[in-house]
Amino acid sequence: MADSKETKETKETENPAEITISGDSRQTHELSRYINSKYQDSVFKDLFKSSKNLLDLYRTLHPEDSLIKEEDLTLITIKNVLSNGVYNDVAFQAKDRIMILFEHQSSINWNMPLRLLIYYAEEIMGYLRQEGESLHQKDRILLPAVEFYVVYSGSEKWDVTRLCLSDSFKEKNGFLELTVKVIHKNDYRESILDDYLTFIYKVKENINTYGRDEKNIRQAVLEAIDYCMENNILAGYLADRKREVFGMLMNEISVDEFGEIREREGESRGRREGRKEGRREEEARFIISMYRKGYTLEQIAGVAEKSVEEIEAVISQKELMPTV
């Protein structure tokens, strides 16, 4: 009997002979068939699943709190927001005192305060359920303090240190504010955040040197991993998770490439209505392209910021379109 698709994918992903990630830093297996479904997390999110790394992150932000321990920190990262496949990157709580939400951005996005507001609302609802609190009770509900951060690793210059929700209001009246601190490379020297950004920028530097075809990108990623391990930059994490980091980065780069194509071609249209129609068509091509490359419906929904039902509708209507 022929193997099922799932069985075939399992065989491909679990055979260590199919991929070489040491020695001369060359990759021998065609990646696109399995990376997208196997490595759904980002490197940023995966890095801070470790309680030790999470503690390093907290101490980077709060060096004054020398008494905090690994067991005092709890990951509360949201798995799914508003049922549309949008996931937040890293959220954690330090005892019952501070709730910290992190997002990693490889491109400029002025809407991060709005996104983080939505994530925070979800976190607070979870917190109230966990604590057995009710919004209808008479007594005041005491909440942990909250902090919002965006780690920026993009190539485009973005000279901002803070983003404010009120900047998005058509009219400001002072009733609501949410402030996000934007973290750039060298903001926290000799820290786990700076190590992460050093690694990501090394990958980008290598890609710029070698080129953007798949073979050269694989070489760029692998050499960046080797470079950081040799120079004690996230060395322990990369040594333990080398194969997974490689897969996650290749997946992230693919998603970024699709996003750049969508933005470029959508904004190349003429008048306002033309741009809207152009974006709709390009978005449909983007979705079909991701679908044909093996992304799950949930992954596509997350990148396109649509519901799974909307993605299914596009696929059913546009599946015969040529890919970009």
C-alpha positions in Angstrom: 0.0 0.0 0.0 1.3 3.5 -0.8 2.4 5.6 2.1 0.1 8.4 3.2 1.2 12.0 2.8 1.7 12.3 6.5 3.8 9.2 6.6 6.0 10.4 3.7 6.5 13.7 5.4 7.5 12.1 8.6 10.1 9.9 6.9 11.5 12.9 5.1 11.8 15.1 8.2 13.2 12.4 10.5 15.9 10.9 8.3 19.2 12.5 9.5 20.9 11.6 6.3 18.8 14.0 4.3 20.3 17.1 5.8 23.8 18.2 6.5 24.3 21.1 9.0 27.9 20.7 9.9 31.3 20.5 8.3 31.3 22.5 5.1 27.9 24.0 5.9 26.1 22.6 2.8 22.5 21.4 2.7 21.7 18.4 0.4 17.9 18.1 0.7 15.1 20.1 -1.0 13.6 22.0 2.0 10.3 23.5 0.8 8.4 20.2 1.1 8.7 19.9 4.8 10.1 23.0 6.6 6.9 24.9 6.4 4.8 22.3 8.2 7.5 21.1 10.6 8.9 24.4 12.0 6.0 26.6 12.9 7.6 28.7 15.6 10.0 31.6 15.1 13.5 31.5 16.4 12.6 34.3 18.7 9.7 32.4 20.3 11.7 29.2 20.5 14.6 30.8 22.1 12.5 32.0 25.1 10.8 28.7 25.7 13.8 27.9 27.8 13.3 29.0 31.4 17.0 30.0 31.6 16.8 32.2 28.5 13.6 33.7 29.8 15.3 34.6 33.1 18.2 36.2 31.1 15.6 38.2 29.2 13.9 39.4 32.3 17.2 40.4 34.0 18.1 42.3 30.8 15.1 44.4 31.3 15.1 44.5 35.1 18.7 44.2 36.4 17.6 45.7 39.7 15.6 42.6 40.5 18.4 40.3 41.5 16.2 38.0 43.6 14.1 36.7 40.7 14.4 33.0 39.9 13.5 30.8 36.9 10.5 29.4 38.8 9.2 32.9 39.4 8.6 33.4 35.6 5.6 31.9 33.7 5.2 31.8 30.0 1.7 33.0 29.0 2.2 33.4 25.3 -1.1 33.5 23.5 -1.6 30.6 21.1 -4.3 32.1 18.9 -5.9 35.6 18.9 -9.4 36.2 17.8 -9.5 32.9 16.0 -7.7 34.3 12.9 -4.4 32.5 13.2 -2.6 35.5 14.6 -0.1 34.5 17.3 1.9 36.7 19.6 5.6 36.0 20.0 6.5 35.9 23.7 4.5 36.9 26.8 5.4 36.0 30.4 4.7 37.0 33.9 7.1 37.7 36.8 5.4 36.3 39.9 2.2 38.3 40.2 3.9 41.7 39.7 4.6 42.3 36.0 3.2 41.0 32.7 5.6 41.5 29.8 4.6 41.1 26.1 7.2 40.9 23.3 7.0 41.0 19.6 9.7 40.5 17.0 9.5 42.5 13.8 11.7 42.1 10.7 9.9 44.9 9.0 8.5 48.3 9.9 5.0 48.2 11.4 3.5 51.3 13.0 0.5 49.2 14.1 2.3 47.3 16.8 0.6 49.2 19.7 -2.8 48.2 18.3 -1.7 44.5 17.9 -0.3 44.5 21.4 -3.5 46.0 22.8 -5.4 43.1 21.3 -2.9 40.6 22.7 -3.1 42.3 26.1 -6.9 42.1 26.2 -6.6 38.4 25.6 -4.0 38.0 28.3 -6.1 39.9 30.9 -9.2 37.8 30.2 -7.1 34.7 30.8 -5.6 36.3 34.0 -9.1 37.0 35.3 -10.3 33.5 34.6 -7.2 32.1 36.4 -7.6 34.3 39.4 -11.4 33.7 39.6 -12.1 37.4 39.3 -15.3 38.9 37.8 -15.6 42.2 36.0 -19.0 42.5 37.7 -17.7 42.4 41.3 -17.8 45.4 43.5 -14.2 45.3 44.8 -11.4 46.7 42.6 -9.5 44.0 40.7 -5.7 44.5 41.1 -3.7 43.7 38.0 0.0 43.1 37.4 1.9 46.0 35.9 2.4 45.5 32.1 5.2 46.3 29.7 5.2 46.1 25.9 8.3 45.6 23.7 9.1 45.2 20.0 12.5 43.8 19.0 13.3 45.2 15.5 15.7 43.4 13.2 14.8 44.9 9.8 17.1 46.1 7.2 15.1 49.3 6.6 16.1 52.2 8.9 13.5 52.7 11.7 14.7 55.4 14.1 12.0 55.1 16.7 12.4 54.1 20.4 8.7 54.2 21.3 5.4 53.7 19.6 2.2 55.1 21.0 -1.4 53.9 20.3 -2.7 57.5 20.4 -0.7 58.3 17.3 -3.1 56.2 15.4 -6.2 58.1 16.6 -7.8 60.4 14.1 -8.5 62.7 17.0 -6.6 62.6 20.3 -8.5 63.1 23.5 -6.2 61.6 26.1 -8.6 58.9 27.2 -6.5 55.9 26.1 -2.8 55.3 25.6 -0.5 52.3 25.2 3.2 52.7 24.8 5.6 50.2 23.2 9.4 50.3 23.6 11.2 49.5 20.4 14.5 47.6 20.9 17.3 47.9 18.4 20.7 46.2 18.2 23.1 47.5 20.8 20.3 48.9 23.0 21.2 46.2 25.6 24.8 45.3 25.0 26.1 41.9 26.2 22.6 40.6 26.7 20.6 37.7 25.3 18.6 40.3 23.2 21.8 41.7 21.7 23.0 38.1 21.0 19.8 37.3 19.2 20.0 40.5 17.1 23.6 39.8 16.3 22.7 36.3 15.0 19.8 37.6 12.9 21.9 40.4 11.4 24.6 37.9 10.6 22.1 35.9 8.6 21.1 39.0 6.7 24.7 40.0 6.1 25.5 36.5 4.7 22.4 36.6 2.5 23.4 39.9 1.1 26.8 38.5 0.4 25.8 35.2 -1.2 22.5 36.0 -2.9 18.9 35.2 -2.4 18.4 31.9 -4.3 17.5 28.9 -2.1 21.0 27.3 -2.2 22.7 30.5 -1.2 20.2 31.3 1.6 20.8 27.8 3.0 24.6 28.5 3.0 24.0 31.9 4.6 21.9 30.5 7.4 24.2 27.6 8.2 27.4 29.8 8.2 25.7 32.3 10.5 24.9 29.5 12.9 28.5 28.2 12.8 29.9 31.8 13.2 27.8 32.5 16.3 28.6 29.2 17.9 32.3 29.8 17.4 32.0 33.3 18.9 29.9 32.3 21.9 26.8 34.1 20.6 23.7 32.0 21.7 26.2 29.2 21.6 24.5 26.8 24.0 21.1 27.3 22.3 22.4 26.9 18.8 24.4 23.8 19.8 21.3 22.2 21.2 18.8 23.3 18.6 20.9 23.7 15.4 18.7 21.6 13.1 15.5 23.2 14.4 17.0 26.8 14.2 18.0 26.1 10.6 14.4 25.0 9.7 12.7 27.8 11.6 14.9 30.5 9.9 14.4 29.0 6.5 10.6 29.2 7.1 10.8 32.8 8.4 12.8 33.9 5.4 10.2 32.3 3.1 7.4 34.1 4.8 9.3 37.4 4.7 9.9 36.9 1.0 6.2 36.4 0.3 5.3 39.5 2.4 7.8 41.7 0.5 6.4 40.5 -2.8 2.8 41.2 -1.7 3.7 44.7 -0.4 5.8 45.7 -3.5 3.2 44.6 -6.1 0.2 45.8 -4.1 1.7 49.3 -3.9 2.8 49.5 -7.5 -0.9 50.1 -8.6 -2.1 53.5 -9.7 -5.1 55.1 -8.2 -6.7 54.3 -4.8 -9.3 51.9 -6.2 -6.7 50.3 -8.5 -4.5 49.7 -5.5 -7.3 48.1 -3.5 -8.1 45.7 -6.4 -4.4 45.1 -7.0 -3.8 44.2 -3.4 -6.8 41.8 -3.4 -5.4 40.0 -6.5 -1.9 39.9 -5.2 -3.1 38.7 -1.8 -5.0 35.9 -3.5 -1.8 34.9 -5.4 0.2 35.1 -2.2 -2.2 32.8 -0.4 -2.3 30.3 -3.3 1.5 30.4 -3.5 1.9 29.6 0.2 -0.7 26.9 0.0 1.1 25.2 -2.9 4.3 25.3 -1.0 2.9 23.3 1.8 1.9 25.9 4.5 -0.9 25.0 6.7 -4.2 27.0 6.6 -3.4 28.3 10.1 0.0 29.5 9.1 -1.3 31.3 6.0 -4.1 32.9 8.1 -1.4 34.1 10.5 0.7 35.7 7.8 -2.2 37.2 5.8 -4.0 38.2 9.1 -7.3 36.6 8.0 -9.4 33.8 9.4 -9.0 30.2 8.3 -12.4 30.4 6.7 -11.4 33.4 4.6 -8.2 31.5 3.5 -10.3 28.5 2.5 -12.6 30.7 0.5 -9.7 32.2 -1.5 -8.2 28.8 -2.2 -11.4 27.4 -3.4 -12.0 30.4 -5.7 -8.5 31.0 -6.9 -6.7 27.7 -6.8 -6.1 27.6 -10.6 -4.4 31.0 -10.7 -0.7 31.0 -11.8 1.7 31.5 -8.9 3.8 34.7 -8.6 
